[in-house]
Amino acid sequence: MWEILIESDVVKSILVYAQGIHPREGILLLRGRVKGNEIRINDLWIPPQAVHGAGFSSFPIYRLPFDRSVIGTVHSHPSGSSKPSTVDLNHFYGGIMAIVCFPYASEKHLAFYNREGELIPHRIINSE
């Protein structure tokens, strides 16, 4: 099983982004590296031509530059649920997916999942 290590500055950026785009759903790309069973997330990108709407967010995958550091996505759920929907799982990009849910107040509102929709444990670490 994987363990996710996410830097504290990245968590703060995710929360601020979700608060700023609310009540629309937002999406970001997670950047980092995979080493064995450890995934370390240390950066975010706003995908080119991202679309943010009521109950959906998307981006054209073909517009992404080739970058092996992109390891997944994080998107917001204004509904308050941190569980992935069937649509979320069908549009999975990368190795992991994170969901941040309303009210976006702390790391307790952030959850990580694999392609099967299973929760992946995570730990917040100090930013480098």
Backbone torsions as a table, in degrees:
resi	resn	phi	psi	omega
1	MET	NA	143.2	178.6
2	TRP	-76.2	154.0	166.8
3	GLU	-122.7	132.9	-179.5
4	ILE	-103.2	128.5	172.8
5	LEU	-112.1	121.1	-178.9
6	ILE	-122.8	132.2	-178.1
7	GLU	-69.7	143.9	-175.7
8	SER	-60.0	-36.5	178.2
9	ASP	-65.1	-33.2	177.8
10	VAL	-68.3	-42.3	177.3
11	VAL	-59.3	-47.2	179.1
12	LYS	-59.1	-42.4	179.9
13	SER	-64.4	-39.9	178.2
14	ILE	-62.1	-46.3	-178.6
15	LEU	-63.5	-44.5	-179.9
16	VAL	-65.1	-41.9	178.8
17	TYR	-61.3	-47.0	-179.1
18	ALA	-64.0	-40.2	177.6
19	GLN	-63.3	-39.9	-177.3
20	GLY	-70.9	-29.9	-176.7
21	ILE	-95.0	-12.6	179.4
22	HIS	-57.3	137.4	16.2
23	PRO	-92.1	6.9	176.1
24	ARG	-79.5	161.8	176.4
25	GLU	-89.2	133.7	179.4
26	GLY	-112.9	161.0	179.0
27	ILE	-140.3	142.0	178.5
28	LEU	-137.5	156.9	174.0
29	LEU	-96.5	136.1	176.9
30	LEU	-92.4	132.5	178.4
31	ARG	-119.9	145.5	179.3
32	GLY	172.8	-147.5	-179.6
33	ARG	-146.7	154.7	178.1
34	VAL	-113.8	130.3	177.2
35	LYS	-138.8	107.5	-175.9
36	GLY	64.5	-124.6	178.6
37	ASN	-95.7	8.0	-177.0
38	GLU	-105.4	130.7	174.0
39	ILE	-113.8	121.7	179.9
40	ARG	-111.2	120.8	-179.4
41	ILE	-104.3	123.5	-176.6
42	ASN	-131.7	5.7	-177.3
43	ASP	-161.4	163.6	178.1
44	LEU	-134.1	154.3	171.3
45	TRP	-133.7	146.3	166.9
46	ILE	-88.1	123.3	-178.0
47	PRO	-64.1	144.2	176.5
48	PRO	-60.6	137.8	177.4
49	GLN	58.1	33.7	177.3
50	ALA	-65.4	144.7	178.0
51	VAL	-117.3	132.4	-177.5
52	HIS	-124.0	121.9	-178.4
53	GLY	-137.4	-174.2	177.6
54	ALA	-77.6	104.1	177.7
55	GLY	87.6	8.5	177.2
56	PHE	-157.5	156.9	169.4
57	SER	-151.9	146.6	-178.2
58	SER	-158.1	171.1	174.6
59	PHE	-154.7	151.2	177.9
60	PRO	-78.0	114.3	-177.1
61	ILE	-58.5	-35.3	-177.5
62	TYR	-65.7	-14.0	179.7
63	ARG	-87.8	-6.4	-179.2
64	LEU	-78.0	137.1	172.6
65	PRO	-71.6	155.5	176.4
66	PHE	-67.8	120.5	-178.7
67	ASP	-153.2	108.7	-178.0
68	ARG	-70.1	-10.6	179.5
69	SER	-80.7	-11.5	176.2
70	VAL	-77.0	115.1	-173.8
71	ILE	-113.7	-1.7	178.7
72	GLY	166.0	-164.7	-178.3
73	THR	-130.5	161.4	168.0
74	VAL	-133.1	133.9	174.9
75	HIS	-136.4	160.2	-176.5
76	SER	-96.1	151.4	174.0
77	HIS	-120.4	95.9	178.5
78	PRO	-60.7	-17.5	-178.8
79	SER	-68.9	-20.8	-178.7
80	GLY	99.4	-3.7	178.2
81	SER	-95.9	134.4	177.2
82	SER	-98.5	9.1	-179.9
83	LYS	-89.3	140.2	179.8
84	PRO	-72.9	141.7	174.9
85	SER	-86.1	171.4	175.1
86	THR	-60.7	-39.8	178.2
87	VAL	-62.4	-43.0	177.3
88	ASP	-56.6	-47.8	-177.8
89	LEU	-68.0	-32.0	178.7
90	ASN	-75.4	-16.7	179.6
91	HIS	-115.7	31.0	-179.0
92	PHE	-63.9	135.2	177.2
93	TYR	-131.1	124.8	-179.8
94	GLY	90.6	-163.2	-175.9
95	GLY	-91.3	-21.7	-178.7
96	ILE	-139.4	159.6	174.7
97	MET	-134.5	134.1	175.0
98	ALA	-113.8	148.1	175.5
99	ILE	-128.2	130.2	174.3
100	VAL	-112.3	128.9	-173.9
101	CYS	-114.1	154.7	177.1
102	PHE	-57.1	135.7	18.1
103	PRO	-95.8	13.2	175.7
104	TYR	56.0	37.7	-173.2
105	ALA	-89.5	-26.7	-177.4
106	SER	-159.0	177.8	179.4
107	GLU	-62.9	-15.0	176.9
108	LYS	-66.3	-17.4	-179.2
109	HIS	-95.1	14.2	-177.9
110	LEU	-120.1	129.5	179.5
111	ALA	-136.4	149.8	-179.0
112	PHE	-117.9	144.7	-176.6
113	TYR	-138.3	155.1	171.7
114	ASN	-94.3	-176.9	-176.8
115	ARG	-62.6	-22.9	179.9
116	GLU	-88.4	-0.6	-179.1
117	GLY	82.9	16.2	178.7
118	GLU	-87.7	137.1	-179.8
119	LEU	-64.7	135.8	177.0
120	ILE	-112.2	128.4	178.5
121	PRO	-64.6	146.4	177.4
122	HIS	-137.5	159.6	179.8
123	ARG	-138.3	136.9	178.4
124	ILE	-90.5	132.5	-178.5
125	ILE	-121.9	162.7	176.9
126	ASN	-65.5	143.2	178.0
127	SER	-72.1	145.3	-179.1
128	GLU	-82.5	NA	NA
